[in-house]
Amino acid sequence: MAKCMQKIVVMGLGYIGLPTASMLATKGHQVLGVDVNHDVVTTINSGNIHIVEPDLDILVKSAVNSGKFKASITPEEADTFIIAVPTPFKITATNPKAPDLTYVEAASAAVAPFLREGNLIILESTSPVGTTDRIAEIIAELRPDLRQQQIYIAHCPERVLPGHIIRELVDNDRIIGGINKPSAEKARDLYKSFCNGNIYLTTSKTAELAKLVENSYRDVNIAFANELSIICEKLDINVWELIELANKHPRVNILQPGPGVGGHCIAVDPWFVVAAVPEEAKLIRTAREVNDSKPHWVLDKIKAKAARFKNPVIGCLGLAFKANIDDLRESPALEITRALAALGVGTLMPCEPNLNSEFSEFPCFPLADVLRKADILVVLVDHEEFRSVDPSILKEKVVIDTRGIWKIM
Ligand SMILES: NC(=O)c1ccc[n+]([C@@H]2O[C@H](COP(=O)([O-])OP(=O)(O)OC[C@H]3O[C@@H](n4cnc5c(N)ncnc54)[C@H](O)[C@@H]3O)[C@@H](O)[C@H]2O)c1
């Protein structure tokens, strides 16, 4: 093995862990990917992948074929352990949106028996402030034989955009926060082996909060746009024109409203800040509430329009959480369509061009059929396919355009 090459264990082989593990292997490190899911391990060891991400199949195949990457359900001794497991929220007696650290704690406990002095643990999962310190506590409890100053622990949050993960993994700037300076420096040396972006060192708590506020910043700005759309409806003003005009100001850049905020990052991470400092995080909480309430507002609007018809055909354009992807996690479009179905409002014709036949919750219809048959067209996602619809078709329809692709109120 070349001098700077390491043995690395990556805990969790999902959207983040699998690209990271296979990237490290193609750079020459010896990588063991660990996942609690047997099917994931078997799929990867056969050189295949279980998630949808452009070019990931090529990267994983090449890493596995090189002999530098294999998957397992149990860790083994290594130089560095990277933790990339889920950090969802959970309902507790006092908080319906409490951070769930079970997976991070389980992964930390799983690597503990394999640690040797001088090892590095890197937490990549998006985590509440203090989680990296919590890993240090777990290791201290489980391995009192290790002198703590000789285990290095750092947090390196991930900023990649699904659909562009392979490129962004290499090109994005990174923040690395250590429980101490040597930990941050040791982690930086590893990331330099595959990362072309700038690497900024700080404390673990600052790195944890930096990731959370990046997503909170996006959420607050989207909430502003969503609130504007509701204000404009009341005042009978076209919100799309309003935002376009306001953005002519040299220092104003209002985002576009939508049916709500989805995905497993922006819709989740701000709650970690609220959970930590509920009294102080007023704006962040309110933004979450505004964005979470937007699907209900859209639903009421559809119900009001539908009430003018006798059993209208309602075309629901898009189910994914954002444009041009197939990801349904926390999707407001799906939430609205489900609610319409549950309430029995009209006859639904959902249309989601990015989903394959495995999706069975609703029958999905080709766009041409929806455009022909629908009395009411609801744009829920700004997919490319919907943007090119002939505007003359829309004249005979009631249109609710939550994404502004046709700039209709
Ligand atoms: N997906 C993204 O675009 C993205 C972007 C930035 C940050 N993140 C963060 O990265 C983290 C991982 O997200 P993801 O999208 O990769 O999740 P994921 O659900 O795609 O993958 C997580 C994997 O971890 C496995 N796992 C669970 N517990 C484990 C354990 N104890 N040991 C080993 N494996 C275990 C699961 O089986 C799963 O395969 C989360 O904190 C997420 O918020 C994700």
The ligand as an ORCA input file, in Angstrom:
! r2SCAN-3c Opt
* xyz 0 1
  N     -28.737     11.779      0.637
  C     -28.317     13.035      0.608
  O     -28.459     13.724     -0.400
  C     -27.625     13.634      1.806
  C     -26.962     14.868      1.639
  C     -26.279     15.405      2.724
  C     -26.301     14.729      3.944
  N     -26.975     13.545      4.080
  C     -26.938     12.874      5.382
  O     -26.129     11.706      5.291
  C     -26.622     10.700      6.199
  C     -26.891      9.422      5.441
  O     -27.920      9.694      4.495
  P     -28.195      8.739      3.245
  O     -29.059      9.516      2.321
  O     -26.941      8.134      2.763
  O     -29.068      7.592      3.975
  P     -29.545      6.214      3.332
  O     -30.780      5.851      4.035
  O     -29.499      6.295      1.844
  O     -28.366      5.179      3.750
  C     -28.039      4.872      5.058
  C     -27.578      3.422      5.113
  O     -27.118      3.163      6.441
  C     -27.479      1.826      6.772
  N     -27.395      1.683      8.217
  C     -28.308      2.026      9.164
  N     -27.835      1.766     10.387
  C     -26.587      1.251     10.226
  C     -25.592      0.785     11.123
  N     -25.767      0.825     12.452
  N     -24.455      0.297     10.618
  C     -24.242      0.248      9.282
  N     -25.171      0.680      8.376
  C     -26.318      1.181      8.853
  C     -28.833      1.662      6.159
  O     -29.157      0.279      5.982
  C     -28.678      2.414      4.831
  O     -28.264      1.530      3.784
  C     -27.862     11.311      6.869
  O     -27.481     11.911      8.069
  C     -28.294     12.380      5.868
  O     -29.038     13.404      6.483
  C     -27.624     12.976      3.036
*
